[in-house]
Amino acid sequence: MTASIRLFSYGTLQLVQVQRETFGRRLDGTADALLGFKQTWIEITDPEVLKISGERFHPIVVASSDRTDTVSGMVFWITSEELAAADLYEVSDYQRVEADLASGGKAWVYVKAG
């Protein structure tokens, strides 16, 4: 399957151990920034995510009223199967949306649910 989907990550999906557990491979990415969002933190209690990431607190982003707010991260090219795997990795505090990137275009990103 061709990696034709853009996924923006600002958090644990950038970690090699998370990529290997979630996607079965290390992802190659390009630095970019998410436009119109601010980053904050949440505590993760899901035992499987804690085991995979090794981190209790994970970053999470929320939409900002200021379009100039940005969150730095990486853009990865993934397959539809890998996107489904990322959906399973992310806990219910997150929802996947399509958002604008500083480099132009859009990518899927996990933001605060609700």
C-alpha positions in Angstrom: 0.0 0.0 0.0 1.3 3.5 -0.9 1.9 6.0 1.9 -0.3 8.8 0.5 -1.8 10.3 3.7 -0.2 13.2 5.5 -0.3 12.9 9.3 1.0 15.8 11.5 2.4 14.8 14.9 3.4 17.2 17.7 3.7 14.5 20.4 4.4 10.8 21.1 3.8 9.6 17.5 7.2 11.2 16.8 8.8 8.7 19.2 10.5 5.8 17.5 9.3 3.2 20.0 5.7 4.4 19.5 6.1 4.3 15.7 7.4 0.7 15.8 4.7 -0.5 18.1 1.9 1.4 16.3 3.0 1.1 12.6 5.6 -1.7 12.6 8.2 0.7 11.2 10.1 3.9 11.9 8.5 6.8 10.0 10.4 9.4 8.0 9.1 12.9 8.5 9.5 16.6 7.6 9.5 19.4 10.2 6.4 21.6 9.9 3.9 23.6 12.0 0.2 23.4 12.7 -1.6 26.7 12.2 -4.2 28.2 14.6 -3.6 25.8 17.5 -2.0 25.9 21.0 -0.4 23.0 22.9 -1.2 21.9 26.4 -0.8 18.6 28.3 -3.1 15.8 29.5 -2.5 12.9 31.8 -2.8 9.5 30.1 -4.3 6.6 32.2 -4.7 4.0 29.4 -2.3 1.2 30.4 -1.6 0.2 26.7 -0.7 3.7 25.7 1.4 4.2 28.9 3.3 0.9 28.0 3.9 2.0 24.4 4.9 5.6 25.0 6.5 5.3 28.5 5.1 8.7 29.3 2.2 9.6 31.6 1.7 13.2 30.3 1.1 13.7 26.6 0.8 16.9 24.7 -2.6 17.8 23.2 -3.6 20.8 21.0 -6.7 23.0 21.1 -7.9 25.4 18.4 -6.9 29.0 19.0 -8.8 32.1 18.1 -5.4 33.5 16.9 -4.6 32.1 13.5 -0.9 33.1 14.0 -0.6 30.6 16.9 1.5 27.5 15.8 2.5 24.2 17.1 5.8 22.6 15.9 6.0 19.0 14.8 6.5 16.6 12.0 4.6 15.5 8.9 4.7 11.8 8.1 3.4 10.1 5.0 1.5 7.0 6.0 -1.0 4.4 4.6 -4.7 4.1 5.3 -3.9 1.1 7.4 -1.4 3.1 9.4 -3.9 5.9 9.9 -6.3 3.3 11.3 -3.6 2.1 13.7 -3.0 5.7 14.8 -6.7 6.0 15.5 -6.5 2.9 17.8 -3.4 4.3 19.6 -5.0 7.7 20.4 -7.2 7.7 23.5 -10.7 9.2 23.6 -9.3 12.6 24.7 -8.2 13.1 21.1 -10.1 13.3 17.9 -8.7 13.3 14.4 -9.3 16.4 12.2 -7.8 17.8 9.0 -5.9 21.1 9.7 -3.7 23.6 7.9 0.1 23.5 7.9 2.6 26.3 7.7 4.2 24.7 4.6 0.8 24.8 2.8 -1.8 22.1 2.4 -3.4 20.1 5.1 -2.8 17.0 7.2 -4.6 14.8 9.6 -3.9 15.7 13.3 -5.1 14.6 16.7 -6.6 17.5 18.7 -8.5 17.7 21.9 -11.9 16.0 21.6 -15.1 18.0 22.0 
